[in-house]
Structure formats: structure tokens, C-alpha cells
Amino acid sequence: MYDYVIIGSGIAGLSVALAAAEAGKKSLLVTKSHLEESNTRYAQGGIAAAVAEDDSPHAHYADTLVAGAALCDDKAVEVLTEDAPARIAELIRLGVPFDREDGKLELGREGAHNANRILHAGGDATGYHIEHSLAQTVRQSPFVTLLEEHFTTGLLVEEGRVVGATLLTPVGEEIKVRGHFTVIASGGAGQLYQYTTNPEVTTGDGISLAWRAGAALADLEFFQFHPTALNLPGAPSFLISEAVRGDGAILRNGAGEAFMAGYDARAELAPRDIVARAIAAEMARTGKLVYLDATHLGEKVVRHRFPSIYDTLKKYGLDMADQPIPVSPAAHYFMGGILTGLGGETTLPGLFACGEAACTGVHGANRLASNSLLEGLVFGRRIYDYTANGPTLPLNLANPPMPLMLLQPSSQDDIYAGEVEIPSLPELQKLMWEKVGLTRDAAGLGDALLTLNSWEVLLSQIVITERAQLELKNLVTLGRLMVIAALTRTESRGAHYRRDYPTLDPTWKKHITLM
């Protein structure tokens, strides 16, 4: 019996394990891939914190609320921004080599921030350095047992309490592991979409497992699309960090015109949802590509600030110091997830969640740039603090889940007329990109729901033992729930944009909770 069973090895899961280890508590850290493989590793933009003398947690708090389109949880945002400086100090203590200039932390600015508060490590390799430092510390800890290449297939629930999980070993054997507290920190679900900045491991596993065990989910309609992913034939949708725009790069259309000021007064530094839709609109209007132009910054600045991006682009024959970068939006970050309280508690006793798998309320309808790593760091630590300081209670829903009639596709009535086959991953990704992507409407969402209902029923009728099919099942489940939430929210807010309801509706200043 472990003190903590932690599913996921990004910044959130590692933060829980390390906080527990410092107190001599034993954790089992489970990852379906290698320890260092997570969304954290690929984060380029940095991590936000008010550590400058002319900045404050309150200013960081205010910027976060604005980006969240009036849907952030005020208390959660206060916790995030107030705890941030102390958590950054911990990372420094653990050896994260944040960039410095003249001995002081070098701070950048990104979209919707009104101060320079973004810390970087190795320029655009921030996530890699954080993941590496935390992972190395975990590997050296006698209080953390690591299981790599183990896929979590379910949660153990006994007498209404989560007491551990079932795992599939690398050789296909199913085993059970037990802990006083079970923590889901398994990341997001970028593989729902045809174009994504996320690695292949992001298949929404933990969120789907929590749903099947009976936990409440929230804000599933809000999936953030990063405005600037590489759009080059033969190359993956590689992320071009928001920090490039923060340092002064300009978005230009095919005619070389800077167009962002025509969409928003903040131009390139507008919130991500606005910039992403502006790029998509400009591409549709002109029929040509959009480019991110950093050539005026100079080779010295570009190579110092963005070495990973520079080197990757060079592999594809593009020198960002001399050539503008062709870009387009791609799926990037899931604001929704397992509903949690300020201590990471969920509606299920014994189950906790943090990081991108959780819905803490800090992001609202649209995450502020560089708050994602911070959220995992802050709320991972808070799970340990909450569980270590007395009895824990499950989250009590302030409002009951919305009565939705579409939650359970349980019969052939929910299946498309005609022959339906189990989908491939590319078929699912294409459906989600076209019908549940950057812009949505009732007709497209309705079509998607019929298809996803059919796939959900079919997948429930077969025995699945292979990891790829288990991941597909998790994605179909999560995609279907996302569509239900998107159909229900009849307005446009933050990352959720409905062509048939293009304006913000004050009566929808509320969350959609599914349970």
C-alpha cells in the first residue's frame, strides 16, 4: 500500500511525488511511456510568475481573469498567482537553469500579459529543463517507485472510495496497485485533433477513467487552439512559441501585410483564441498562407531566445532569421477536465487530479499564456498539502450537473443509419477537427455527436486489450462529452466559438458540469 498512487509524469505528477517524498511519504508514479515523456517536456513558452520588483501576484491575477473571459474561479486564480513565486524558488532549488541576464532572472512577455513575468530555461526549452530536473530528482528518491510503460486501465473503487488503479504491464498482464490517495495527472487530449502541438501520449486517458468511475467533469467545450504551429508540407504541427510574438514577431498575410491590428487593438499580443481565429479568417479571406515574421529581430536574438525552434526549422530548410515562418492554428491545451477543488479533490473520495487533466477553474474559457506549467506546479503541491494536513473530503458541487439528455448512448437508436465500423484514430481526428474545432455550429456538432455515439456503442461491445485501442476508446469517450458540452453552450466565449451564436451571452456566465 502506497501513500500516493500518481498517474502521470509531467510537472503536475512529479510535483506531488516530490512534495510527498520530502515528508518521507511513499508514492508509486505510473506512466504509460517513459518518465520524461509528457506535454511538460515540449513546453516552449515558459512559466509565468510575478517575481519582478515592478510586478505583483495581483497584477498576474488580473491578467488571468481577463484572458479567462469571465469564467475563471477567482479563488483558484488567487491561489495560482500568490503561490507562484514560492514554487519558482523551489524549481531553482531543484536545479532548473532559468535564463539570467546580468545575474537576474530574464523575464519575457507573452500575449495578454501586462508585465514581463515569463521565465525561460534554455530559451525555448523551458519544459524540457523543468521535466529533466524534476525527473532526475524523482529517480534519485528512495520514496518514489517508478513504473514506466504501464498503462492505467481503470480506477479501483471500493465502498464508494477510490483506493488505487488497475494497470496493464508491458507484457500485457493486468495488475492492481493500491494507495491511500490516487492522483490523476495524466495530461490533456491533443490527439483528439488532426493538427496538434501535443505529443502522441496525450489521449485523455485519466479524464476518461475518472468519468467512467463516476467523477464530475467540467468545461469540456473549452479546448485552446494555439495560433502559431508550423504549417509546412512534410513537417509536423510543431509549436512556434508565443514568446516569439512576445519578442516582437509580426503576423503577415500572403501579401506581406501585418493584419492583426485590424482584428484586435492588442495585435499580436491579443489572447490566443482571438489570434487563432484571426489567422484562420485571414487564410480564408485571402486563400493564402499566413506567416510569422521574426526576421527583423536579428539572428543573434533569434538564436539566443529560440534555439530549439531555430534548429528544428533549419532541419526543414527554413532559417527563421532570414525567412518568415508559415503558421496556422493547432489544438494545444484542454481547459476542461476532472472538476477539482483548491486541494485537488474531486467528487470521488480518495481521488485527486492536477495539471491539464484537472479543471481547477484557473483558466476559465481561455488559458493565459504560460499559466499551464504553473498550474501543474502549484496544484500538484497543494494536493500533498491538503492530504497531509488532516481529513480530506470529496468536492461538494456548488451547483448540480446540468440535466443533459444526450449523455448515455445506450441503444441502436443512437447509431447512424447504415453500416458503422470502429474508427481509426485519423478518422476520429479528422471528424473533431472539422466539426468540433476552432469554429463550431449546431449542424456540425450534431453530425459529430451521431458519429461519436455510434463509435462509443461499438467500442463498448468489444473486449479491448491493446494500448492503441484503449487510447482510442478514451478519446472517443472524451470527444463525445466535449461535443455535448459544446452543443449545450449556445454562445461564443473564449476558446469556444459558435458561428450560429457568435456573441457572448451574460446568461451563460456559468460552467457546464457533467457527471
N, C-alpha and C positions, 0 to 999 in steps of 0.2 A: 504494500500500500504506500503510494507516494503522497506527499503533501499536495503536490500540484501535478496534474496531467495537462500539458500545454501542447496544443495542436497548432503548429506553425512556427517558422523560424526566422521571420523578419524582425524588424525593430521592436514590434509590439510583444511578440512571444519571448524574444530574448530579454526584453526589459523585465518581464515578470520573473523569468528564471533567475536573472542576476540579482534582483531585489530579494527574492526568496533565499538564494544562496548566501547572500551577505548575512542573513539571520540564521544560517545553518539549517534551513528547510530543504527537503529533498524534492526535486522535480524530475519528471520524465518529459523530455522535449521530443515531440514526434514531428517528422517532416516527410512528405511523400517523395522528396527529391534529396538533394544534398543540403547540408546545413546552410551554406551561403546562398542558395538559390531562392530568391524571393523578389517581390517588387522593390523592396528596400534597396537591393543591390543596384538596381538600374535607375534609381532616382538621381536626376542631374541637378535640378534647380537649387536645391539646398534645403535648409531647415530654418524656419522663422523663429525669432525670439527678440524681445526688447532688451538688448544688452548694451546698447549705445547710451551715452550720457544724455543725449538730447531726445531719447525715445522713452516710452513708458509702456507697461503692460496695458494700461487703459487705452492708449492710442492703438495698440495692436488689437485689443478687444473691439474698438470702434470699427476698424477696418474689416475685421472678420464679420461683424454684423452686417455691414453694408454689402459685402460680397454674397452673403447668405440669403439675400432677398427676403428679409423679414421672417425667416423661418428657423433661425438658429435658436438653440436653447441658451438663454442668457447666462444661466449659472454654469453650464458646461463650458461656454466660451471664457467666462471669468476664470475658471479653474485652469483651462488650457494656457491662457496668456499669463496668469500670475505664476504658475508653476514653471513656465518655460525657462527663465534664467537659471534656476537651480538644476534643472535637468541638463541644460547645456554644460554647466560646470561639471556634472557627473561624466558626460561624454569626454570632456577634456581630461578628466582624471583617468578615464579608461584608455586614453591614448589616441582619441580621434584627432588627426592632424589638421585642424581647421586652418584655413589660409589666413596669413597675417601680413600686415604692411607696417613697417617701422615698429614692430613688436606688438602692435594692436590687432585685434580681430578685424579682418577685412569684411565689410558688410556691403551687400548689394541690395538692389531694389527690384521688385517684380510687380506685375500688374495688380492694381487695386490696393497696393500698399502706399501709404503716405509718408514712409520713412525708410531709410536704409537699415533693414533688420534681417537680411538673409545671409546666413553663414554658409560658406562653402568649404569643401576639403578637396584639394587637388583640382581646383577649378570646377569642372562639371562632373567630377567623380565622387560627389559627396556621399551618395548612397552606398557606393562600394566601400569607401573608407569606414563609414559607420558600421556597416554589416561586418566587415572584416574585423574591426576592433572588438565588437561585441561577441562575435562568433569565437574568436580566439580566446576570449576570457571565459566563455562557456565551456569550451573544450578543456580548459585547464582546471575547471571547478570540480572538486570531488562530490559536490552536492547535486550535480546535474547529470542524469543519464540520458544519452542521446540515441534515438532510433531514427536512422536515415532510411530512405526508400521504403517506408512503411505508410500505407495508405489507410486513412481513417474511414471506415465504412458505416459506422453508427455510434450513437451515444448509448451508454448503459444507464437505464433509468430504473431505479428500484424504490418502490413505495413513494413515487412522485418526486424523487430526487435523483439528479444526475450524479453518478458515482464513478464515472470513467468512460472508456470507449472501447469499441472493437476495431481491430487493426488487421489489415491484410499484409503479410510479410512479403519480402521479395520473392520467396519461393511459392507463394500462393496459399500459405497457411493462415487461418484466421485465429487471432489470439485476443484475449481480453486484458485490459490494463485498468487499474483502479487508483483513484486518488480522492482525497478529501474535497478538493476543488478541481473542476475541469474548466480549462480556459481555451476558447476558440480564438486563435489569432492567425487564421489561415489565409488572410488577404482577400482580394476582390475577385472580379469575374470578367476581366477584359477579354477573355477568349469567347465571350458571347458574340463578339463583333468581328466582321470581316477585316476591318482595319483597326489595329490597336497598338498602343505603345507597350503593352504588357507582355511579360514572358509567358511561355506555354503553360506554366504551372497555375495560372490564375483562372481556375474553373469553378469558383464559387462553392467549393466543397463544404466548408464549415457552415456557411449560411444555410445551405440546403439541408444539412444534417440537423441543424438546430430547428429548422421549420418542421421536419418530419418528427422530431422529438416533442414538438408542441410549444416551442418558444415563439414569442411575438417578434415580427419583423416590421420595419418602418422605413418610409421614404424611398421605396424601391423605384419610383419613377424618375429619380434624380441620378442620372449617370452622366458624368462630366466628360466632354469631348475636348481633348487638348487641341488648340488651334493649329499648332505647327508640328506636324510629323512630316518626315521626308517623303516627298511624292516623286519618286524616280523609278522608271521601269527597271525591274530586276533587283530592286533593293527593298528591304523590309520597311515597315512603317516606323522607322527609327525616330525617336523623340528628339526634337530640336528645342532645347530648354527655353522656358520663358525668360530665363536670365539673359538670353541673347537680346530679346526685345528690351529687357530692363536696362541693358547696357547701351541701348540706342539704335538697335537694328530697326529697319523700316520695312513694312509690308508694302509690296508694289504689285500692281496687276500686270498683265501681259504687255501693256503699253508702257510700262515703267513708271506709272503714276502711283504716288502714295495715296491710298484711298481711305484709310481708317478714320481720319478726321471727319469724313462725310457720314460715318455711321455712329460715331461717339466722340464727344469732346476730349475724352481721355486718350483717344487714338490707340496706339499700340499697347498702352498700359491699362486699357479697359479690362473688366473681368473676363474670364476665359469664355463664358458662354456667348458673350457679345462678340468677341473677336472671332470665335469659331464660326458663328452664323454669318458674320460679315465676310469672311473668306469664302464660305460656301456660296453666298449671294453674289459675290464679285465673280467667282468662277462661272456661275450660271449666267450672269449678265453678259460677260464678255466671251464665254466659250473658250477661255484660255486659262493657263495655269496662273497661280499666284506665287510670288517669290518673297523670301525673307532676305533682305539686303543688309549685310554687315560689312560690306567692302570698305566703307568709309571709316570703320573703326581701326583699320590698320592690322597688318599681320602680327605685330608684336602683341597687341592687346588680344586679338582673337586666339592666338596660340597659347597665351598665358591663361586666359579666362576659360577657354573651352577646348582643352586639349583632346578630350575623348571624342567630342563632336568633330573637331577638325580632322583627327586621324581617321575616324570612320568614314567621313565624306571623301577623304583622299582615296580610300580603297575603291570608291565608286567613281573615281575620276573627277571629283569636284573639289576645288580649292575655295573654301568659303571666304578667304581673304581677298580673292580676286573675282569670284563669281557669286551671284545671288543664288539662294537655295530654294528649289521648288518645294512648296509645302502644301499640305491640306490637313483638315481635321482628322483625328482618330480617337477612338474610345480610350479613355485614360484612367478615370477614377470613379469608383462607386460610392456615392454619398450615403446610399441606403445600406441596410444590413440588419443584424440582430439588435433589437432595441435594448439599450442598456441604461443604467443609472450612473451616477457620478463615481461609483466604485466599481464599475464594470459589471454589476449584477444584471442578470436577465430575469425574465418572468419565470424561469425554471429554477427551483432551488438547486444549489450546487454548481450551476453553470454560469460562467462568466465569459465575456468577449471583449476584445480590444483591437485596435488597428482598423484596417479597411473592412474587415468582416463585421465590425460593430457599427451601430448607428447611435453615436453618443449625443448627437444634436449640435455638435460644434460647427458643422459645415452648412447646415441649413439646406437651401436649394442649390448652392453653388460654392464649392470649396475655394477658399482664398489660397492663392499660390503659396507653396512651401509650408502649409499647415499640416500636411499629411504625416510626414515623418514625426513632427512634433506631437501629433495626436497619439500615435503609437507609443512614443516615449513616455508621455505624461500619463496616459490612462493605463498603460502596462504597469507602471509603478504604482498607480492608485489601486489596482486590483490587489497587489500584495498588501498595501497599507490597510485596505478595507478588510481583507480576510484575516489579517494578523491582529487586528485590534477589537476583538470581541465577536459576538454572534452576528451572523450575516442573514439578511432576509432577502427573498426574491423581490424583484422590481414590482411594485404595485402600479398598475396602469392608471394614470390620472384620468384618462378617457377610455371608454370601452372601444374595442376594434370596430371599424366601420362595418355595417352589415352589407357584405358584398355577396351577390348571388352566384358569382362565377368561380368560386374558389375550388370546388371539387369536381373535376371531370370524371364522373364515375360510371358512365354508361356509353353505349354505342351512339346515343343521341348527340354526344359531344364530338363525334368524329366526322370529318369531311365525308360527304357522299363520294363514293368511288374508292379505288384501291389506295391504301395508305401503307407506306413502308417505313421502317425505322430509319431515321435520318442519318446522314453523315454529319460530321462536325462542320464542314464547309457549307452544307445546306442550311444548318441552323444559323451560322454566322451571317450568311447572305440574307436570310429572312429578317434577322434582327437589324442588320444594317439598313435595309431598305424600308422596313415597316416601323421600327422602334428606335430610330437613330436620332440624328441631330434635329430633325423636324418630324412631327407626327400629326396624324389626324385620325378621326374615328374609323374611317373606312379601312385604312391600313392596319390600325391596331386590331380592328375586328377580324380581318383576314388572318393576322398573325395569331390571334387567340384561338381561332378554329384549328389552325395547323398545330400549334403547341399543345392544345388539348388532346388532339389525336395522338401526337407523339408521346405525351405523358401516359396516356392509357396503354399504348402499345409497350412502352418500356416497363410499365408496372406488371405486365403479364409474362415477362420472361425472366429467367434466372441469369443474373449478370455477375461475373466473377473477374472480368478483365478490367484493369485500371482505366483504359481509354473509354470503355463503355460506361463505367461508373462515373467518370467525369462528364461524359455526355448527358447522362441521366440527371446529374446535378445541375448542369447548365440549362437543360430543358425545363426542369422544375423552376429554377430561378427566373428564366426568361418569361415563363408563363405568368408568374407572380408579378413581374415587372410590368407586363402588358396590362394586367388587371388594375394595377395602381395608376398606370398612365391613362387608361380609359376613364378611370374614376375622377381624376383631377381635370376638370373642364376649365382650365385656364392655362396661361403661359407664365412660368415663374422659374427664374434661374436657368438651370440646365434642362428643364422640361419645357419644350416649346411645341404648342399645338397650332397648326395652321388654321384649324377651324375655331380656335379660341385664342387669338393672338395677343390678348391683353391680360394683364394681371388683375385678378378679381379679389378684392379685400375679404370677401366671404370665405375664400379658400386659404386664409392665413391659419392653417391647421395641418396636422400630419395625418397621413393615411397609414394606419396600423393594421397589419394582417396577423391573424392568429388562428 
